[in-house]
Amino acid sequence: MMPELGKYTFIVLASYGATLALLGAIILLSAGQARRAKRRLKEAEGKNV
């Protein structure tokens, strides 16, 4: 069920879409950084042992 947005429908839906796309990008970038950090930590621990 969607409320009637009148002449602002496109702007509102585009804003929602842009927000979801940016949140998705932030999540993917954060996950990638976490994987790289974990890999670097394992490499550093292996070299010091």
N, C-alpha and C positions, 0 to 999 in steps of 0.2 A: 504494500500500500504506500503510495507516494503522494505527498501533499502537492497541491496545485501551486506551482511557482510562477506561473504567468510568463512574462517576458524575460524573467531572470533564469529560466530553466537551464539554458546552455551554460551560463556563467557558473551557476551553482554546481552543476554536474561536472563541469570541467575542473572546478576547484577541488571537488572530491577526488576526481581522477588523478589530478596532479599531486594531491596530498598522499594518496595511496601509493603512487609511483615513487615519490620521494622517501616515504617510510620503508618501502621495499628495498630501495637502493641503500638506505642507511643500514638496514638489517643485513643485507648481503655484504656490504663493505665491512661491517663489524665482525661478521662471521669469518671473513677472509683474514682480517687482521688477527683475530684470535687464533686461527690455525697457524698463521706465520709465527706468532709469538710463542705458541706451544712448541712448534718445530725448532725454533731458535733456542728455546730453553732446554729442550732435550739434547740438542747439539752441544750447548755450553756445559751441561752437566756431564755429558759423555767425555768431553775433552779434559775436564778437571779431575776425573776419577783416576 
